[in-house]
Amino acid sequence: MLEDRYIRIKELAIMLSIGKSTIYRLIQQNKFPKQIKLSERTSVWRLSVINRWMEEKETQK
């Protein structure tokens, strides 16, 4: 299922057109889904969770 694949920070930043530091700041502010830690240096997000977050942002306007 492609919608449920994992994406890394670089792809996420490009997809959302925001910087990596902005993503991490939003996580700290509890305004963005938290990452899944696969290892000490590898974090990912489920694409389906990010898509749901974007839909919620669109309906808030």
Phi and psi restraints in degrees (range 20) as a CNS / XPLOR table:
assign (resid 1 and name C) (resid 2 and name N)
       (resid 2 and name CA) (resid 2 and name C) 1.0 -67.5 20.0 2
assign (resid 2 and name N) (resid 2 and name CA)
       (resid 2 and name C) (resid 3 and name N) 1.0 -31.8 20.0 2
assign (resid 2 and name C) (resid 3 and name N)
       (resid 3 and name CA) (resid 3 and name C) 1.0 -66.0 20.0 2
assign (resid 3 and name N) (resid 3 and name CA)
       (resid 3 and name C) (resid 4 and name N) 1.0 -25.4 20.0 2
assign (resid 3 and name C) (resid 4 and name N)
       (resid 4 and name CA) (resid 4 and name C) 1.0 -99.0 20.0 2
assign (resid 4 and name N) (resid 4 and name CA)
       (resid 4 and name C) (resid 5 and name N) 1.0 20.2 20.0 2
assign (resid 4 and name C) (resid 5 and name N)
       (resid 5 and name CA) (resid 5 and name C) 1.0 -75.3 20.0 2
assign (resid 5 and name N) (resid 5 and name CA)
       (resid 5 and name C) (resid 6 and name N) 1.0 162.9 20.0 2
assign (resid 5 and name C) (resid 6 and name N)
       (resid 6 and name CA) (resid 6 and name C) 1.0 -89.1 20.0 2
assign (resid 6 and name N) (resid 6 and name CA)
       (resid 6 and name C) (resid 7 and name N) 1.0 142.7 20.0 2
assign (resid 6 and name C) (resid 7 and name N)
       (resid 7 and name CA) (resid 7 and name C) 1.0 -125.8 20.0 2
assign (resid 7 and name N) (resid 7 and name CA)
       (resid 7 and name C) (resid 8 and name N) 1.0 148.4 20.0 2
assign (resid 7 and name C) (resid 8 and name N)
       (resid 8 and name CA) (resid 8 and name C) 1.0 -96.7 20.0 2
assign (resid 8 and name N) (resid 8 and name CA)
       (resid 8 and name C) (resid 9 and name N) 1.0 171.4 20.0 2
assign (resid 8 and name C) (resid 9 and name N)
       (resid 9 and name CA) (resid 9 and name C) 1.0 -58.1 20.0 2
assign (resid 9 and name N) (resid 9 and name CA)
       (resid 9 and name C) (resid 10 and name N) 1.0 -39.1 20.0 2
assign (resid 9 and name C) (resid 10 and name N)
       (resid 10 and name CA) (resid 10 and name C) 1.0 -62.9 20.0 2
assign (resid 10 and name N) (resid 10 and name CA)
       (resid 10 and name C) (resid 11 and name N) 1.0 -47.4 20.0 2
assign (resid 10 and name C) (resid 11 and name N)
       (resid 11 and name CA) (resid 11 and name C) 1.0 -66.5 20.0 2
assign (resid 11 and name N) (resid 11 and name CA)
       (resid 11 and name C) (resid 12 and name N) 1.0 -38.2 20.0 2
assign (resid 11 and name C) (resid 12 and name N)
       (resid 12 and name CA) (resid 12 and name C) 1.0 -62.8 20.0 2
assign (resid 12 and name N) (resid 12 and name CA)
       (resid 12 and name C) (resid 13 and name N) 1.0 -44.5 20.0 2
assign (resid 12 and name C) (resid 13 and name N)
       (resid 13 and name CA) (resid 13 and name C) 1.0 -62.1 20.0 2
assign (resid 13 and name N) (resid 13 and name CA)
       (resid 13 and name C) (resid 14 and name N) 1.0 -41.9 20.0 2
assign (resid 13 and name C) (resid 14 and name N)
       (resid 14 and name CA) (resid 14 and name C) 1.0 -65.8 20.0 2
assign (resid 14 and name N) (resid 14 and name CA)
       (resid 14 and name C) (resid 15 and name N) 1.0 -44.4 20.0 2
assign (resid 14 and name C) (resid 15 and name N)
       (resid 15 and name CA) (resid 15 and name C) 1.0 -59.7 20.0 2
assign (resid 15 and name N) (resid 15 and name CA)
       (resid 15 and name C) (resid 16 and name N) 1.0 -39.6 20.0 2
assign (resid 15 and name C) (resid 16 and name N)
       (resid 16 and name CA) (resid 16 and name C) 1.0 -93.8 20.0 2
assign (resid 16 and name N) (resid 16 and name CA)
       (resid 16 and name C) (resid 17 and name N) 1.0 -7.3 20.0 2
assign (resid 16 and name C) (resid 17 and name N)
       (resid 17 and name CA) (resid 17 and name C) 1.0 58.4 20.0 2
assign (resid 17 and name N) (resid 17 and name CA)
       (resid 17 and name C) (resid 18 and name N) 1.0 40.6 20.0 2
assign (resid 17 and name C) (resid 18 and name N)
       (resid 18 and name CA) (resid 18 and name C) 1.0 -134.7 20.0 2
assign (resid 18 and name N) (resid 18 and name CA)
       (resid 18 and name C) (resid 19 and name N) 1.0 162.2 20.0 2
assign (resid 18 and name C) (resid 19 and name N)
       (resid 19 and name CA) (resid 19 and name C) 1.0 -77.3 20.0 2
assign (resid 19 and name N) (resid 19 and name CA)
       (resid 19 and name C) (resid 20 and name N) 1.0 158.6 20.0 2
assign (resid 19 and name C) (resid 20 and name N)
       (resid 20 and name CA) (resid 20 and name C) 1.0 -60.0 20.0 2
assign (resid 20 and name N) (resid 20 and name CA)
       (resid 20 and name C) (resid 21 and name N) 1.0 -40.7 20.0 2
assign (resid 20 and name C) (resid 21 and name N)
       (resid 21 and name CA) (resid 21 and name C) 1.0 -64.6 20.0 2
assign (resid 21 and name N) (resid 21 and name CA)
       (resid 21 and name C) (resid 22 and name N) 1.0 -33.3 20.0 2
assign (resid 21 and name C) (resid 22 and name N)
       (resid 22 and name CA) (resid 22 and name C) 1.0 -65.6 20.0 2
assign (resid 22 and name N) (resid 22 and name CA)
       (resid 22 and name C) (resid 23 and name N) 1.0 -41.3 20.0 2
assign (resid 22 and name C) (resid 23 and name N)
       (resid 23 and name CA) (resid 23 and name C) 1.0 -60.4 20.0 2
assign (resid 23 and name N) (resid 23 and name CA)
       (resid 23 and name C) (resid 24 and name N) 1.0 -48.4 20.0 2
assign (resid 23 and name C) (resid 24 and name N)
       (resid 24 and name CA) (resid 24 and name C) 1.0 -65.3 20.0 2
assign (resid 24 and name N) (resid 24 and name CA)
       (resid 24 and name C) (resid 25 and name N) 1.0 -34.3 20.0 2
assign (resid 24 and name C) (resid 25 and name N)
       (resid 25 and name CA) (resid 25 and name C) 1.0 -65.8 20.0 2
assign (resid 25 and name N) (resid 25 and name CA)
       (resid 25 and name C) (resid 26 and name N) 1.0 -42.7 20.0 2
assign (resid 25 and name C) (resid 26 and name N)
       (resid 26 and name CA) (resid 26 and name C) 1.0 -63.0 20.0 2
assign (resid 26 and name N) (resid 26 and name CA)
       (resid 26 and name C) (resid 27 and name N) 1.0 -36.5 20.0 2
assign (resid 26 and name C) (resid 27 and name N)
       (resid 27 and name CA) (resid 27 and name C) 1.0 -63.1 20.0 2
assign (resid 27 and name N) (resid 27 and name CA)
       (resid 27 and name C) (resid 28 and name N) 1.0 -44.8 20.0 2
assign (resid 27 and name C) (resid 28 and name N)
       (resid 28 and name CA) (resid 28 and name C) 1.0 -60.7 20.0 2
assign (resid 28 and name N) (resid 28 and name CA)
       (resid 28 and name C) (resid 29 and name N) 1.0 -32.2 20.0 2
assign (resid 28 and name C) (resid 29 and name N)
       (resid 29 and name CA) (resid 29 and name C) 1.0 -87.9 20.0 2
assign (resid 29 and name N) (resid 29 and name CA)
       (resid 29 and name C) (resid 30 and name N) 1.0 6.3 20.0 2
assign (resid 29 and name C) (resid 30 and name N)
       (resid 30 and name CA) (resid 30 and name C) 1.0 56.9 20.0 2
assign (resid 30 and name N) (resid 30 and name CA)
       (resid 30 and name C) (resid 31 and name N) 1.0 35.9 20.0 2
assign (resid 30 and name C) (resid 31 and name N)
       (resid 31 and name CA) (resid 31 and name C) 1.0 -112.0 20.0 2
assign (resid 31 and name N) (resid 31 and name CA)
       (resid 31 and name C) (resid 32 and name N) 1.0 7.1 20.0 2
assign (resid 31 and name C) (resid 32 and name N)
       (resid 32 and name CA) (resid 32 and name C) 1.0 -149.4 20.0 2
assign (resid 32 and name N) (resid 32 and name CA)
       (resid 32 and name C) (resid 33 and name N) 1.0 146.0 20.0 2
assign (resid 32 and name C) (resid 33 and name N)
       (resid 33 and name CA) (resid 33 and name C) 1.0 -58.6 20.0 2
assign (resid 33 and name N) (resid 33 and name CA)
       (resid 33 and name C) (resid 34 and name N) 1.0 139.0 20.0 2
assign (resid 33 and name C) (resid 34 and name N)
       (resid 34 and name CA) (resid 34 and name C) 1.0 -72.2 20.0 2
assign (resid 34 and name N) (resid 34 and name CA)
       (resid 34 and name C) (resid 35 and name N) 1.0 151.4 20.0 2
assign (resid 34 and name C) (resid 35 and name N)
       (resid 35 and name CA) (resid 35 and name C) 1.0 -77.0 20.0 2
assign (resid 35 and name N) (resid 35 and name CA)
       (resid 35 and name C) (resid 36 and name N) 1.0 162.7 20.0 2
assign (resid 35 and name C) (resid 36 and name N)
       (resid 36 and name CA) (resid 36 and name C) 1.0 -104.4 20.0 2
assign (resid 36 and name N) (resid 36 and name CA)
       (resid 36 and name C) (resid 37 and name N) 1.0 123.0 20.0 2
assign (resid 36 and name C) (resid 37 and name N)
       (resid 37 and name CA) (resid 37 and name C) 1.0 -86.8 20.0 2
assign (resid 37 and name N) (resid 37 and name CA)
       (resid 37 and name C) (resid 38 and name N) 1.0 113.4 20.0 2
assign (resid 37 and name C) (resid 38 and name N)
       (resid 38 and name CA) (resid 38 and name C) 1.0 -86.1 20.0 2
assign (resid 38 and name N) (resid 38 and name CA)
       (resid 38 and name C) (resid 39 and name N) 1.0 -30.0 20.0 2
assign (resid 38 and name C) (resid 39 and name N)
       (resid 39 and name CA) (resid 39 and name C) 1.0 -155.7 20.0 2
assign (resid 39 and name N) (resid 39 and name CA)
       (resid 39 and name C) (resid 40 and name N) 1.0 -175.7 20.0 2
assign (resid 39 and name C) (resid 40 and name N)
       (resid 40 and name CA) (resid 40 and name C) 1.0 -59.3 20.0 2
assign (resid 40 and name N) (resid 40 and name CA)
       (resid 40 and name C) (resid 41 and name N) 1.0 -35.0 20.0 2
assign (resid 40 and name C) (resid 41 and name N)
       (resid 41 and name CA) (resid 41 and name C) 1.0 -114.6 20.0 2
assign (resid 41 and name N) (resid 41 and name CA)
       (resid 41 and name C) (resid 42 and name N) 1.0 8.2 20.0 2
assign (resid 41 and name C) (resid 42 and name N)
       (resid 42 and name CA) (resid 42 and name C) 1.0 -125.0 20.0 2
assign (resid 42 and name N) (resid 42 and name CA)
       (resid 42 and name C) (resid 43 and name N) 1.0 118.5 20.0 2
assign (resid 42 and name C) (resid 43 and name N)
       (resid 43 and name CA) (resid 43 and name C) 1.0 -122.1 20.0 2
assign (resid 43 and name N) (resid 43 and name CA)
       (resid 43 and name C) (resid 44 and name N) 1.0 144.1 20.0 2
assign (resid 43 and name C) (resid 44 and name N)
       (resid 44 and name CA) (resid 44 and name C) 1.0 -138.9 20.0 2
assign (resid 44 and name N) (resid 44 and name CA)
       (resid 44 and name C) (resid 45 and name N) 1.0 165.3 20.0 2
assign (resid 44 and name C) (resid 45 and name N)
       (resid 45 and name CA) (resid 45 and name C) 1.0 -128.8 20.0 2
assign (resid 45 and name N) (resid 45 and name CA)
       (resid 45 and name C) (resid 46 and name N) 1.0 146.9 20.0 2
assign (resid 45 and name C) (resid 46 and name N)
       (resid 46 and name CA) (resid 46 and name C) 1.0 -76.8 20.0 2
assign (resid 46 and name N) (resid 46 and name CA)
       (resid 46 and name C) (resid 47 and name N) 1.0 129.2 20.0 2
assign (resid 46 and name C) (resid 47 and name N)
       (resid 47 and name CA) (resid 47 and name C) 1.0 -60.3 20.0 2
assign (resid 47 and name N) (resid 47 and name CA)
       (resid 47 and name C) (resid 48 and name N) 1.0 -37.1 20.0 2
assign (resid 47 and name C) (resid 48 and name N)
       (resid 48 and name CA) (resid 48 and name C) 1.0 -63.4 20.0 2
assign (resid 48 and name N) (resid 48 and name CA)
       (resid 48 and name C) (resid 49 and name N) 1.0 -35.2 20.0 2
assign (resid 48 and name C) (resid 49 and name N)
       (resid 49 and name CA) (resid 49 and name C) 1.0 -69.1 20.0 2
assign (resid 49 and name N) (resid 49 and name CA)
       (resid 49 and name C) (resid 50 and name N) 1.0 -41.0 20.0 2
assign (resid 49 and name C) (resid 50 and name N)
       (resid 50 and name CA) (resid 50 and name C) 1.0 -66.1 20.0 2
assign (resid 50 and name N) (resid 50 and name CA)
       (resid 50 and name C) (resid 51 and name N) 1.0 -41.6 20.0 2
assign (resid 50 and name C) (resid 51 and name N)
       (resid 51 and name CA) (resid 51 and name C) 1.0 -61.9 20.0 2
assign (resid 51 and name N) (resid 51 and name CA)
       (resid 51 and name C) (resid 52 and name N) 1.0 -40.6 20.0 2
assign (resid 51 and name C) (resid 52 and name N)
       (resid 52 and name CA) (resid 52 and name C) 1.0 -64.7 20.0 2
assign (resid 52 and name N) (resid 52 and name CA)
       (resid 52 and name C) (resid 53 and name N) 1.0 -42.3 20.0 2
assign (resid 52 and name C) (resid 53 and name N)
       (resid 53 and name CA) (resid 53 and name C) 1.0 -60.6 20.0 2
assign (resid 53 and name N) (resid 53 and name CA)
       (resid 53 and name C) (resid 54 and name N) 1.0 -42.8 20.0 2
assign (resid 53 and name C) (resid 54 and name N)
       (resid 54 and name CA) (resid 54 and name C) 1.0 -65.3 20.0 2
assign (resid 54 and name N) (resid 54 and name CA)
       (resid 54 and name C) (resid 55 and name N) 1.0 -40.0 20.0 2
assign (resid 54 and name C) (resid 55 and name N)
       (resid 55 and name CA) (resid 55 and name C) 1.0 -61.8 20.0 2
assign (resid 55 and name N) (resid 55 and name CA)
       (resid 55 and name C) (resid 56 and name N) 1.0 -41.6 20.0 2
assign (resid 55 and name C) (resid 56 and name N)
       (resid 56 and name CA) (resid 56 and name C) 1.0 -63.4 20.0 2
assign (resid 56 and name N) (resid 56 and name CA)
       (resid 56 and name C) (resid 57 and name N) 1.0 -40.2 20.0 2
assign (resid 56 and name C) (resid 57 and name N)
       (resid 57 and name CA) (resid 57 and name C) 1.0 -62.5 20.0 2
assign (resid 57 and name N) (resid 57 and name CA)
       (resid 57 and name C) (resid 58 and name N) 1.0 -39.8 20.0 2
assign (resid 57 and name C) (resid 58 and name N)
       (resid 58 and name CA) (resid 58 and name C) 1.0 -65.4 20.0 2
assign (resid 58 and name N) (resid 58 and name CA)
       (resid 58 and name C) (resid 59 and name N) 1.0 -37.2 20.0 2
assign (resid 58 and name C) (resid 59 and name N)
       (resid 59 and name CA) (resid 59 and name C) 1.0 -79.1 20.0 2
assign (resid 59 and name N) (resid 59 and name CA)
       (resid 59 and name C) (resid 60 and name N) 1.0 -15.1 20.0 2
assign (resid 59 and name C) (resid 60 and name N)
       (resid 60 and name CA) (resid 60 and name C) 1.0 -76.6 20.0 2
assign (resid 60 and name N) (resid 60 and name CA)
       (resid 60 and name C) (resid 61 and name N) 1.0 -16.6 20.0 2
